[in-house]
Amino acid sequence: MTQAAPTGEQAAVQVLREQVKELERAVLVFPVLLIEALLAFSLSLPFLTDTVDGEEETVNLFTFTGALLGPGSDGETDGVDMLFGIAYLVLIAVIIGTMIAVAVSLQRETSRAGRVSLAAFAGLLIAGTAGAWLTLAPTLGEYNPPTVEVALPLLSLATVLTAVYAFLPILRRIRER
């Protein structure tokens, strides 16, 4: 059986569909760049400021994680700090993985696995950001609490934008059924 050649109208519709896909991709570049920038800034900008031995110390996410994983002032590693250090290390890995998944999502034809990976990383990023806020929440009531710096609010904004970017197509498909 041979396939019939497309008519002029079918070819025009196909060209129009391709142009719409290109336009959608061009429009999505700005939110993706914004998400990428926010995630990168959340890794490198100050995460919190805390008073250590009478001096204020501002740390980013990497140095904060390293401080939790390293030995304390008494030279021993605290198990609770180690647990939180590993959790923040996982958060760093999730942020980097999300950056990769968001960048890959702009490919011409993203596979189902790519869309699922983006949704999974968005879910992990939501959990990680909520965990970061929850681990700092008990310390905010102390006499001399650490100060939350710009990285955590930027991470929160990036998380919201990533969730919208990742889950909106899924919700649209559910609504169309």
N, C-alpha and C positions, 0 to 999 in steps of 0.2 A: 504494500500500500504506500502510495506516495502522499506526501503532505502538500496541501494546497499552498500556493504562494500567497503571502499576505496582500490584501488589497491596499489601495492607496490610503484609505481611511484607517485601516488597522496599523499600517506603518506610521501614520501621523500620530495615532494614539500612543504607540510604543515610544516614539520620539518624545512626545509630551511627558510620558511617564518617566523617562530617563532624565529629562530636564527638571522635573519636580524633585526627583531623588537627589540630583546635584544641588538644587537650591536648598533642600532640607539639610544636606550635609554641610553646606556653606553656613547656614544659620546656626547649626549645632557647634561650629568651631568656637564661637565666643564663649558659650557656657563651659565647654570642655577646657578651654584655656584658663578660664576663671577658676574652675575646680582644681586644675593642675597647679596653678599659682598658689591658691589657698593651702593646698596640701603641702606643697614645698615650703611655704612660709611657716606652716605649723611645725615643721620639722626643725627649722633653723632659727626661728625667732625665739625670744625668751619665753619659757614655759611658766616659771614661777620664781618668786623671790622669797627667800627664807633667811632667817637669822641663824647663823651657825657660829658658835663661839663668840657671840657678841658682834659679829660683822654680818652685814647683809650680803647675800650671795644670790645672783641671778643666774639661772641655769636654763638651757634649752632641753628638749626632750631626750637627746642623746646623753648629755652629762647628768641629767636627773636619773636616767636609767642606770648609768654607770655608777652613780653614787649609791643607789639602792643595792646594786649587785656587789659592790666593794665592801671591804671591812669598815666597821663603824669606828668611832673615836677610841673605843677600847681595844681595837685590833681584831675583833671577832666579827663574823658575819651573822647578822640576825636573820632567823628563818622567815619572819614576817616581811622584812625588807627584801629578802631574796625572792619571795613569792610576788611581791609588788613589782620588783625589778624585772622579773620574767614576764609579768603581765604587760608592763610598759614596753618591753622588748618586742612582744607579740604585737602590740599596738603599732610600733614603728614598722614592723613587717607588713601589717595590714594596710597602713598608709601607703607604703611603697607599692604593694600589690594593687591597691585601688588606683594609684596613678597609672600603672601599666594597663589595667583593665579598662580604664576610661579612655586612654589613648588608643588602645586597640579597637574600641567600639566605634571609632570614626572610620574604620576601613570601609571600603566600597561595599562589600557584602559581609556583614558580620554573621558568623554562624550561630546556631542555637547554643552551642557550648560557650561561645563568647558572651552572649547575652546572659546566660545562666551564671557564668563566672562574674560578670559585672554585678548582677543582683546579689550573688553570694558575698562579694567583697563589700557591697553597700551595706548589707546586713551586719557583717562583721565590724564595719566601721561605725555603724550606729551603736552596736554593743560596746565597742572599745571606747568611743567618746563618752557614752553614758558611764562606763566604768571609770574613766579618768575623772569625770566630775564627782562620781560617788566616792572615790578614794580620797579626794581632797575635801569633801564636805565635812567629815568629822573634825578636821583640823581647823576649820573656819571659826569654830566657837571657842577656840583656845585664847589665852591671854595675848599671845604673840603669834597669830596665825601666819602662814605663808600667804603671800600676795599672788593671786592668779594674774599672770601676765597675758600678753596679746596672743600667744600661740593657741591657747585653749579655746578662746572665743572664735578665732579663725578656723580652727579644726571643727568646731561646732557648725559654723556656717558652711564649710566645705562638706560636712556630713549631710546637712539638709539638702544642699544642691545635688550631691551625688545620689541621695535617695530619690529625689524627684527625677533626676536624669535616668536612673536605672529602673525605677518602678513605674513611671508614667506609661511607657509603651505596653507594659504587662497589663496595667489597669485598663488601658484603652482597648486591648484585645478582649479582655473579659467583658467589658461593657458592650462591645460589638456582637458578642455571641447571643 
